[in-house]
């Protein structure tokens, strides 16, 4: 819903230069190994590489065969191997095994390792220990920023969240060392050329870390793009729609961005509005096709040459998104999605905690999904400032019995990062609050909850939520078709904390007046810059805001800030270490090693 009298938001800058710079540098590095060569690519670089330089471009620069790192290559006659990899110890051992196997068989080749985004000294040490350092040449592909869409730039570092936030005692963590943003600015030529220079200079003023807002990442997404990500996994801006979506025996890889005329109109919409839009779109499209019936030969010729191709493309995209919606509906119905949303909203509001805990226990007992069960436990812990010791032990025991003792390490990691913790004795009165809230069914229960909270140390989430108004107080139903605020991305139940903070900073033109919120958010994460003291007129004329997310950004947050941008007549550009969701956060903790 547009604000009355606002000016249109500016056009997004053209970030195509970032792709061109990355492609040109990669081509230069490949040409440093002249002649035919086989290219070994690390798995998590394959999708970004496809967006930068596809197979045909690689072939043009004498790449003969492509292999995936971590799988044994077929016998190759190539005299040159090139490895495009992340700087990982296990990958160095993989390369060393190939080189040493060639040595033992008397095979002579040239080996080149291209590290992305940079090489580490530890990697060179491993190569030296394995006795192959002198046999390889090393280089760096300084690929830091990939434009996924006209307003989304990703560093495509999904492991960043785990590696940066989990080892709290490490100097890499938030408490020590330089911010990765600082390192990016110092080491990436592309970063210095970003066409939003004034905001890049004051970037730290807009920095948002994932550990500030776990709640948003843990909630089920209900905007269309978020649901597509949760259901099908959007990877590097693309999604593979299977036969259940395409109504054929083949899967189709679809690029999801603003160029998709159907997707661009529904991506930020609440899912409840999407089917109605697609239905109307289908009728409009049919009406355009039907215009052919009364055309003469000249009109038909113009129609075929100017409109038909576009209509067919739009019809194809429309069919795909209708199929995606139907598939989402089937999968969510199986997961009792409405009951899950109801439980999440109760946790956010602090009502019926005992009932929500019972829902989680039932979810675990039915073995619905280990990831979903873990997510709900974490959401309960975050919103209640930790679990009551009895509940913590009970839920942990049930989970391990249901899904296996191998998840013990997962609980250890979740505790270290603060996602699933146990309350200290006397810390809160959650159990008492829950019993009282069962007696009250409307939102007046919030007053009782507040009264009990005043007797004990408040959880940060409850205090922050009250301070910033993250839980809207409603009179009647929330209108999801004509939303009035960013809470629509969670069905009117919750405004994403990260987005609310950005809104407040923009309103106040800085952090002044938010000192208490910063204290509750571990404010050392933020560094206020006074390097751009602009007057109001200049700031208003600029109207392009670069929002940076460390640890990952969800499509729900992107949709919320796009909504805010339309309301304020400004344009948000999103720079994130990766796109994330609740499943990715939970999987990162499950895969991590202490």
C-alpha positions as CSV (number, residue, x, y, z in Angstrom):
1,X,0.0,0.0,0.0
2,X,1.7,3.2,-1.1
3,X,1.9,6.2,1.1
4,X,0.0,9.2,-0.1
5,X,2.0,11.9,-1.8
6,X,5.3,10.0,-1.7
7,X,7.8,10.2,-4.6
8,X,8.6,7.1,-6.6
9,X,11.7,5.2,-5.4
10,X,14.8,5.6,-7.5
11,X,15.9,2.9,-10.0
12,X,18.3,0.3,-8.7
13,X,22.0,0.8,-9.6
14,X,23.4,-1.5,-12.3
15,X,25.4,-4.2,-10.5
16,X,26.3,-6.0,-13.7
17,X,29.8,-4.6,-13.4
18,X,30.4,-7.0,-10.5
19,X,29.7,-10.0,-12.7
20,X,31.9,-8.6,-15.5
21,X,34.8,-8.0,-13.2
22,X,34.5,-11.5,-11.7
23,X,34.2,-13.1,-15.1
24,X,37.2,-11.2,-16.6
25,X,39.4,-12.1,-13.7
26,X,38.5,-15.8,-13.9
27,X,39.2,-15.8,-17.6
28,X,42.6,-14.2,-17.0
29,X,43.5,-16.8,-14.4
30,X,42.4,-19.7,-16.7
31,X,44.5,-18.3,-19.5
32,X,47.6,-18.4,-17.2
33,X,47.4,-22.1,-17.9
34,X,47.4,-22.1,-21.7
35,X,46.1,-25.1,-23.7
36,X,43.5,-27.7,-22.9
37,X,42.8,-28.3,-19.2
38,X,40.4,-30.1,-17.0
39,X,38.6,-28.0,-14.4
40,X,37.8,-29.3,-10.9
41,X,35.1,-27.2,-9.1
42,X,34.2,-27.3,-5.5
43,X,30.5,-28.0,-5.0
44,X,29.4,-24.7,-3.4
45,X,31.2,-22.8,-6.2
46,X,29.3,-24.5,-9.0
47,X,26.1,-22.4,-8.8
48,X,27.9,-19.0,-8.4
49,X,30.2,-20.0,-11.3
50,X,27.2,-20.7,-13.5
51,X,25.9,-17.2,-12.9
52,X,29.4,-15.7,-13.8
53,X,30.7,-17.9,-16.5
54,X,28.7,-20.7,-18.0
55,X,30.0,-23.9,-19.6
56,X,30.2,-22.3,-23.1
57,X,32.4,-19.5,-21.8
58,X,34.7,-22.0,-20.0
59,X,35.0,-24.0,-23.2
60,X,36.0,-20.9,-25.1
61,X,39.0,-20.7,-22.9
62,X,40.1,-24.3,-23.4
63,X,38.4,-26.0,-20.4
64,X,38.0,-29.5,-21.7
65,X,36.2,-31.5,-19.0
66,X,34.5,-30.4,-15.8
67,X,34.7,-32.4,-12.5
68,X,33.2,-31.9,-9.1
69,X,35.7,-31.8,-6.2
70,X,35.2,-34.7,-3.8
71,X,34.4,-37.2,-6.5
72,X,37.1,-39.3,-8.1
73,X,37.7,-38.1,-11.7
74,X,37.4,-40.5,-14.6
75,X,40.8,-41.4,-16.3
76,X,41.8,-38.2,-18.0
77,X,44.3,-37.7,-20.8
78,X,44.7,-34.0,-20.0
79,X,48.2,-32.8,-19.2
80,X,46.8,-29.9,-17.1
81,X,44.5,-29.9,-14.1
82,X,43.0,-26.7,-12.7
83,X,41.2,-26.6,-9.3
84,X,38.7,-23.9,-8.5
85,X,38.2,-24.3,-4.7
86,X,37.5,-22.8,-1.3
87,X,40.5,-22.6,1.0
88,X,39.7,-25.7,3.0
89,X,42.1,-28.2,4.5
90,X,40.1,-31.3,3.3
91,X,40.2,-30.0,-0.3
92,X,44.0,-29.6,-0.1
93,X,44.3,-33.2,0.9
94,X,42.0,-34.2,-2.0
95,X,44.3,-32.3,-4.4
96,X,47.4,-33.7,-2.8
97,X,46.1,-37.3,-3.3
98,X,45.6,-36.7,-7.0
99,X,49.1,-35.2,-7.4
100,X,50.7,-38.0,-5.4
101,X,48.8,-40.7,-7.3
102,X,50.1,-39.2,-10.6
103,X,53.7,-39.2,-9.2
104,X,53.4,-42.9,-8.2
105,X,52.1,-43.8,-11.7
106,X,54.8,-41.8,-13.4
107,X,52.3,-39.4,-14.9
108,X,53.5,-35.8,-15.5
109,X,50.9,-32.9,-15.4
110,X,50.7,-29.2,-14.6
111,X,48.5,-28.3,-11.6
112,X,47.0,-25.0,-10.8
113,X,44.9,-24.1,-7.7
114,X,42.6,-21.1,-7.9
115,X,41.4,-20.2,-4.4
116,X,38.2,-18.2,-4.0
117,X,37.9,-15.7,-2.6
118,X,41.5,-16.0,-1.2
119,X,44.1,-18.5,-0.2
120,X,45.1,-19.2,3.4
121,X,48.5,-19.9,4.7
122,X,47.2,-23.1,6.4
123,X,46.3,-24.5,2.9
124,X,49.9,-24.0,1.7
125,X,51.2,-25.7,4.8
126,X,49.0,-28.8,4.1
127,X,50.3,-28.9,0.5
128,X,53.9,-28.7,1.9
129,X,53.2,-31.4,4.4
130,X,51.8,-33.7,1.7
131,X,55.0,-33.0,-0.4
132,X,53.2,-31.4,-3.4
133,X,53.7,-27.7,-2.7
134,X,56.4,-27.5,-5.4
135,X,54.2,-29.3,-7.9
136,X,51.3,-26.8,-7.9
137,X,50.9,-23.1,-8.7
138,X,48.5,-21.1,-6.6
139,X,46.4,-18.1,-7.4
140,X,43.3,-16.2,-6.1
141,X,39.9,-15.5,-7.7
142,X,38.8,-12.5,-5.6
143,X,35.1,-13.3,-6.1
144,X,33.3,-11.6,-3.2
145,X,30.0,-10.2,-4.6
146,X,27.4,-11.8,-6.8
147,X,24.3,-9.9,-7.9
148,X,21.4,-12.3,-7.5
149,X,18.8,-9.7,-8.6
150,X,18.5,-5.9,-9.2
151,X,18.5,-5.3,-5.5
152,X,20.2,-8.3,-3.9
153,X,24.0,-8.9,-3.7
154,X,25.3,-12.0,-2.0
155,X,28.8,-13.1,-1.0
156,X,27.5,-16.7,-1.4
157,X,29.3,-17.8,1.8
158,X,26.7,-20.1,3.5
159,X,29.2,-21.3,6.0
160,X,29.9,-17.8,7.3
161,X,27.1,-18.0,9.9
162,X,28.5,-21.2,11.4
163,X,32.2,-20.3,11.1
164,X,31.8,-16.7,12.4
165,X,29.3,-17.0,15.2
166,X,29.7,-20.5,16.6
167,X,33.3,-20.4,17.9
168,X,32.6,-17.6,20.4
169,X,36.0,-18.0,22.0
170,X,37.7,-17.6,18.7
171,X,39.2,-14.3,17.6
172,X,37.1,-14.6,14.4
173,X,34.0,-14.1,16.4
174,X,32.1,-10.8,16.9
175,X,34.0,-10.0,20.0
176,X,37.4,-9.9,18.4
177,X,39.2,-9.1,15.2
178,X,38.0,-7.0,12.3
179,X,34.6,-7.2,10.9
180,X,34.4,-9.2,7.6
181,X,33.0,-6.0,6.2
182,X,36.2,-4.3,6.9
183,X,38.2,-7.1,5.3
184,X,35.9,-7.0,2.3
185,X,36.3,-3.2,1.8
186,X,40.1,-3.6,2.1
187,X,40.5,-6.6,-0.2
188,X,37.8,-6.4,-2.9
189,X,38.4,-3.9,-5.8
190,X,34.7,-4.5,-6.8
191,X,33.5,-3.3,-3.4
192,X,35.2,0.1,-3.9
193,X,33.4,0.5,-7.2
194,X,29.9,-0.1,-5.8
195,X,27.5,2.5,-7.4
196,X,26.1,3.4,-3.9
197,X,29.2,5.0,-2.7
198,X,27.8,7.4,-0.1
199,X,26.1,4.6,1.8
200,X,29.1,2.3,1.4
201,X,31.2,4.9,3.3
202,X,28.8,4.8,6.2
203,X,28.2,1.0,5.9
204,X,28.9,0.1,9.5
205,X,25.9,2.3,10.4
206,X,23.6,-0.1,8.7
207,X,25.2,-3.4,9.7
208,X,22.9,-6.1,11.0
209,X,24.3,-9.4,12.3
210,X,22.3,-12.7,12.3
211,X,22.9,-13.3,16.0
212,X,20.9,-10.1,16.7
213,X,17.7,-11.5,15.2
214,X,17.5,-15.3,15.4
215,X,13.7,-15.1,15.9
216,X,13.1,-14.0,12.3
217,X,15.2,-16.7,10.9
218,X,13.4,-19.3,13.0
219,X,9.9,-18.4,12.0
220,X,8.1,-20.1,9.1
221,X,8.0,-17.9,6.0
222,X,4.7,-17.0,4.5
223,X,5.6,-14.6,1.7
224,X,5.7,-16.4,-1.6
225,X,9.5,-16.1,-2.3
226,X,10.2,-17.3,1.3
227,X,7.9,-20.3,0.9
228,X,9.5,-21.2,-2.4
229,X,12.9,-21.1,-0.6
230,X,11.6,-23.2,2.3
231,X,10.0,-25.8,0.1
232,X,12.3,-26.1,-2.9
233,X,15.5,-24.4,-1.8
234,X,16.4,-21.4,-3.9
235,X,20.1,-21.7,-4.7
236,X,22.1,-18.8,-6.0
237,X,18.9,-17.1,-7.3
238,X,17.7,-20.3,-9.1
239,X,15.3,-23.1,-8.1
240,X,14.8,-26.6,-9.5
241,X,11.1,-27.2,-10.0
242,X,10.5,-31.0,-10.1
243,X,7.9,-33.0,-12.1
244,X,5.2,-32.2,-9.4
245,X,5.5,-28.5,-10.5
246,X,6.2,-28.9,-14.2
247,X,3.5,-31.5,-14.8
248,X,6.0,-33.5,-16.8
249,X,8.6,-36.1,-16.3
250,X,11.4,-33.5,-16.2
251,X,12.7,-31.0,-13.7
252,X,13.3,-27.4,-14.8
253,X,15.8,-24.9,-13.5
254,X,14.2,-21.5,-13.2
255,X,16.0,-18.2,-12.5
256,X,13.9,-16.2,-10.0
257,X,14.4,-12.5,-10.4
258,X,12.7,-9.2,-11.4
259,X,12.9,-10.3,-15.1
260,X,10.3,-12.9,-14.4
261,X,7.1,-10.8,-15.0
262,X,4.9,-13.2,-13.0
263,X,7.3,-13.8,-10.1
264,X,8.1,-10.1,-9.7
265,X,4.5,-9.4,-8.9
266,X,4.0,-12.1,-6.3
267,X,7.4,-12.6,-4.7
268,X,6.7,-10.2,-1.8
269,X,3.0,-11.1,-1.3
270,X,1.5,-13.1,1.5
271,X,0.8,-16.6,0.2
272,X,-2.9,-16.1,0.9
273,X,-3.1,-13.5,-1.9
274,X,-1.0,-15.4,-4.5
275,X,-3.6,-17.8,-5.8
276,X,-6.1,-15.1,-6.4
277,X,-3.5,-13.0,-8.3
278,X,-2.5,-16.0,-10.5
279,X,-6.1,-16.8,-11.2
280,X,-6.8,-13.3,-12.4
281,X,-3.5,-13.2,-14.4
282,X,-4.6,-16.4,-16.1
283,X,-7.9,-14.9,-17.2
284,X,-6.2,-11.8,-18.5
285,X,-3.7,-13.8,-20.4
286,X,-6.5,-15.9,-22.0
287,X,-8.3,-12.6,-23.0
288,X,-5.2,-11.5,-24.8
289,X,-5.0,-14.7,-26.7
290,X,-8.7,-14.5,-27.6
291,X,-8.2,-11.1,-29.3
292,X,-6.9,-13.1,-32.3
293,X,-10.4,-14.2,-33.3
294,X,-11.4,-10.8,-34.8
295,X,-8.1,-9.9,-36.4
296,X,-7.5,-9.4,-40.1
297,X,-4.3,-10.7,-41.7
298,X,-2.2,-7.5,-41.0
299,X,-3.3,-7.4,-37.4
300,X,-2.5,-11.1,-37.0
301,X,0.9,-10.6,-38.5
302,X,1.7,-7.8,-36.0
303,X,0.3,-9.9,-33.1
304,X,2.5,-12.9,-34.0
305,X,5.7,-10.7,-34.5
306,X,5.2,-8.4,-31.5
307,X,3.1,-10.1,-28.8
308,X,2.8,-13.9,-29.2
309,X,6.3,-14.8,-28.0
310,X,5.9,-12.7,-24.9
311,X,2.5,-14.2,-24.2
312,X,3.9,-17.7,-24.5
313,X,6.7,-16.9,-22.2
314,X,4.4,-15.4,-19.6
315,X,2.0,-18.4,-20.0
316,X,4.9,-20.8,-19.3
317,X,6.0,-18.8,-16.2
318,X,2.4,-18.6,-15.0
319,X,2.0,-22.4,-15.3
320,X,5.2,-23.0,-13.3
321,X,4.2,-20.7,-10.4
322,X,0.7,-22.1,-10.3
323,X,2.3,-25.6,-10.1
324,X,4.7,-24.3,-7.4
325,X,1.8,-23.0,-5.3
326,X,-0.1,-26.3,-5.6
327,X,3.0,-28.2,-4.5
328,X,3.5,-25.9,-1.6
329,X,-0.1,-26.3,-0.5
330,X,0.2,-30.1,-0.6
331,X,3.4,-30.2,1.4
332,X,2.3,-27.7,4.0
333,X,-1.0,-29.5,4.5
334,X,0.9,-32.7,5.3
335,X,3.0,-30.8,7.9
336,X,-0.1,-29.4,9.6
337,X,1.2,-26.0,8.7
338,X,-1.7,-24.0,10.2
339,X,-1.2,-25.6,13.6
340,X,2.5,-24.9,13.4
341,X,1.9,-21.2,12.6
342,X,-0.5,-21.0,15.5
343,X,2.1,-22.5,17.8
344,X,4.8,-20.0,16.5
345,X,2.5,-17.0,17.1
346,X,1.8,-18.2,20.6
347,X,5.5,-18.4,21.3
348,X,6.0,-14.9,19.8
349,X,3.3,-13.4,21.9
350,X,4.2,-15.3,25.1
351,X,0.7,-17.0,25.4
352,X,-0.1,-20.6,26.1
353,X,3.6,-21.6,26.5
354,X,2.6,-24.9,28.1
355,X,0.3,-25.7,25.2
356,X,3.0,-24.8,22.7
357,X,5.5,-27.0,24.6
358,X,3.1,-29.9,24.3
359,X,2.8,-29.2,20.5
360,X,6.6,-29.5,20.2
361,X,6.6,-32.7,22.2
362,X,3.9,-34.2,20.0
363,X,5.9,-33.1,16.9
364,X,9.0,-34.9,18.2
365,X,7.0,-38.0,19.2
366,X,5.5,-38.3,15.7
367,X,9.0,-37.8,14.2
368,X,7.6,-35.3,11.7
369,X,10.9,-33.7,11.0
370,X,14.1,-33.4,13.0
371,X,14.9,-30.0,11.6
372,X,11.4,-28.6,12.3
373,X,11.3,-30.0,15.8
374,X,14.7,-28.4,16.6
375,X,13.6,-25.1,15.1
376,X,10.5,-25.0,17.3
377,X,12.6,-25.8,20.4
378,X,15.0,-23.0,19.6
379,X,12.1,-20.5,19.0
380,X,10.7,-21.5,22.4
381,X,14.1,-21.0,24.0
382,X,14.8,-17.6,22.4
383,X,11.4,-16.1,23.1
384,X,11.4,-17.4,26.7
385,X,15.1,-16.5,27.5
386,X,15.9,-20.2,27.8
387,X,13.9,-23.3,28.7
388,X,12.8,-24.2,32.2
389,X,15.4,-26.9,33.3
390,X,12.7,-29.6,33.6
391,X,11.4,-28.8,30.0
392,X,15.0,-28.6,28.6
393,X,15.9,-32.0,30.0
394,X,12.6,-33.5,28.9
395,X,12.6,-32.1,25.3
396,X,16.3,-33.0,24.9
397,X,15.7,-36.6,26.0
398,X,12.6,-37.0,23.8
399,X,14.5,-35.6,20.8
400,X,17.5,-37.9,21.2
401,X,15.3,-40.9,21.7
402,X,13.2,-40.0,18.6
403,X,15.9,-38.9,16.2
404,X,19.1,-40.5,17.5
405,X,21.9,-39.9,20.0
406,X,24.2,-38.5,17.2
407,X,22.4,-35.2,17.7
408,X,24.1,-34.6,21.1
409,X,26.7,-32.5,19.3
410,X,23.9,-30.4,17.8
411,X,22.6,-29.6,21.2
412,X,26.1,-28.6,22.3
413,X,26.5,-26.3,19.3
414,X,23.0,-24.7,19.8
415,X,23.9,-24.1,23.5
416,X,27.2,-22.5,22.6
417,X,25.6,-20.1,20.1
418,X,22.7,-19.3,22.4
419,X,19.9,-20.7,20.3
420,X,18.8,-23.5,22.8
421,X,19.7,-22.8,26.4
422,X,18.6,-23.7,29.9
423,X,17.4,-21.1,32.4
424,X,19.2,-20.6,35.6
425,X,17.2,-21.3,38.8
426,X,14.8,-18.4,39.6
427,X,15.6,-16.7,36.3
428,X,12.0,-16.4,35.0
429,X,8.4,-17.4,36.0
430,X,7.5,-18.9,32.6
431,X,5.6,-21.9,34.1
432,X,3.5,-19.6,36.3
433,X,2.9,-17.3,33.4
434,X,1.7,-20.2,31.2
435,X,-0.8,-21.4,33.8
436,X,-2.2,-17.9,34.2
437,X,-2.4,-17.3,30.5
438,X,-4.5,-20.4,30.0
439,X,-7.2,-18.6,32.0
440,X,-7.2,-15.7,29.6
441,X,-7.8,-16.1,25.9
442,X,-7.5,-12.6,24.5
443,X,-4.7,-10.2,24.2
444,X,-5.4,-8.8,27.7
445,X,-3.2,-11.7,28.9
446,X,-0.3,-9.6,27.8
447,X,-0.8,-7.3,30.8
448,X,-0.7,-10.3,33.2
449,X,2.5,-11.5,31.5
450,X,4.0,-8.1,31.8
451,X,3.2,-8.0,35.5
452,X,4.9,-11.4,36.2
453,X,7.9,-10.4,34.1
454,X,8.4,-7.4,36.3
455,X,9.1,-9.7,39.2
456,X,12.0,-11.3,37.5
457,X,14.7,-10.5,35.0
458,X,13.0,-10.0,31.6
459,X,14.2,-11.9,28.6
460,X,15.9,-9.8,26.0
461,X,13.3,-10.8,23.4
462,X,10.3,-9.7,25.5
463,X,12.0,-6.4,26.4
464,X,13.1,-5.6,22.9
465,X,9.7,-6.6,21.5
466,X,7.9,-4.3,23.9
467,X,10.4,-1.5,23.4
468,X,10.1,-1.6,19.6
469,X,6.5,-2.8,19.3
470,X,7.4,-5.9,17.4
471,X,4.1,-7.7,18.2
472,X,1.3,-5.6,16.8
473,X,-1.7,-5.0,19.0
474,X,-4.7,-5.7,16.7
475,X,-8.3,-4.6,16.7
476,X,-10.0,-7.3,14.5
477,X,-8.3,-9.2,11.7
478,X,-5.1,-8.2,10.1
479,X,-5.7,-7.3,6.4
480,X,-3.0,-9.3,4.5
481,X,-4.2,-8.1,1.1
482,X,-3.7,-4.4,2.1
483,X,-1.0,-4.6,4.8
484,X,-0.3,-1.5,6.9
485,X,3.1,-2.4,8.1
486,X,6.0,-4.9,7.8
487,X,4.3,-7.4,10.1
488,X,2.4,-8.8,7.1
489,X,5.4,-11.0,6.3
490,X,4.5,-13.0,9.4
491,X,0.7,-12.8,9.0
492,X,0.5,-9.7,11.1
493,X,2.0,-11.4,14.2
494,X,5.6,-10.1,14.2
495,X,7.7,-7.3,12.7
496,X,11.2,-8.7,11.9
497,X,13.5,-7.1,14.5
498,X,16.2,-6.4,11.9
499,X,13.8,-4.5,9.7
500,X,12.3,-2.6,12.6
501,X,15.8,-1.4,13.7
502,X,16.6,-0.3,10.2
503,X,13.3,1.6,10.1
504,X,14.1,3.3,13.4
505,X,17.6,4.2,12.3
506,X,16.3,5.8,9.1
507,X,13.7,7.8,11.0
508,X,16.2,9.0,13.6
509,X,19.0,9.4,11.0
510,X,21.2,7.4,13.4
511,X,21.2,5.4,16.7
512,X,20.4,8.3,18.9
513,X,17.5,7.3,21.2
514,X,18.1,3.6,20.7
515,X,20.8,3.2,23.3
516,X,18.6,0.9,25.5
517,X,17.8,-1.3,22.5
518,X,21.5,-1.5,21.6
519,X,22.3,-2.6,25.1
520,X,19.8,-5.4,24.9
521,X,21.2,-6.4,21.5
522,X,24.8,-6.6,22.7
523,X,25.4,-3.2,21.2
524,X,29.2,-3.8,20.6
525,X,28.1,-5.3,17.3
526,X,27.4,-1.8,16.0
527,X,29.8,1.0,15.2
528,X,28.4,4.4,14.5
529,X,30.1,6.4,11.8
530,X,29.9,10.2,11.8
531,X,31.8,10.6,8.5
532,X,28.7,11.6,6.5
533,X,27.1,14.6,8.3
534,X,24.6,15.5,5.6
535,X,21.7,17.9,5.8
536,X,18.1,16.6,5.6
537,X,17.6,17.7,2.0
538,X,20.7,15.9,0.7
539,X,19.9,12.8,2.6
540,X,16.3,12.8,1.3
541,X,17.5,13.3,-2.3
542,X,19.7,10.3,-2.1
543,X,17.1,7.7,-1.1
544,X,19.2,4.6,-1.8
545,X,19.9,2.5,1.3
546,X,22.4,-0.3,1.5
547,X,21.4,-2.8,4.2
548,X,24.1,-5.3,5.1
549,X,23.3,-8.7,6.8
550,X,26.2,-10.7,8.3
551,X,25.3,-14.3,8.8
552,X,22.4,-14.4,6.3
553,X,19.2,-12.7,5.3
554,X,15.8,-14.2,4.8
555,X,13.4,-13.5,2.0
556,X,10.9,-12.4,4.7
557,X,13.3,-9.6,5.7
558,X,13.9,-8.6,2.1
559,X,10.1,-8.5,1.5
560,X,9.5,-6.4,4.6
561,X,12.2,-3.8,3.7
562,X,10.9,-3.7,0.1
563,X,7.5,-2.8,1.6
564,X,9.2,-0.1,3.8
565,X,11.0,1.2,0.7
566,X,7.7,1.7,-1.2
567,X,6.1,3.4,1.8
568,X,9.1,5.8,2.2
569,X,9.9,6.3,-1.5
570,X,13.4,4.9,-1.1
571,X,15.3,1.9,-2.6
572,X,16.8,-0.8,-0.5
573,X,19.9,-2.7,-1.8
574,X,20.6,-5.9,0.2
575,X,24.1,-7.2,0.7
576,X,24.3,-10.4,2.6
577,X,26.8,-13.2,3.2
578,X,24.1,-15.6,2.0
579,X,20.4,-16.1,1.8
580,X,19.2,-18.2,4.8
581,X,16.1,-19.7,6.3
582,X,15.3,-21.7,9.4
583,X,16.4,-25.1,7.9
584,X,19.8,-23.7,6.8
585,X,20.4,-22.3,10.3
586,X,19.5,-25.6,12.0
587,X,21.5,-27.7,9.4
588,X,24.5,-25.4,10.0
589,X,24.4,-26.3,13.7
590,X,23.9,-30.0,13.0
591,X,26.8,-30.2,10.6
592,X,29.2,-28.1,12.7
593,X,32.0,-29.7,14.7
594,X,33.1,-28.5,18.1
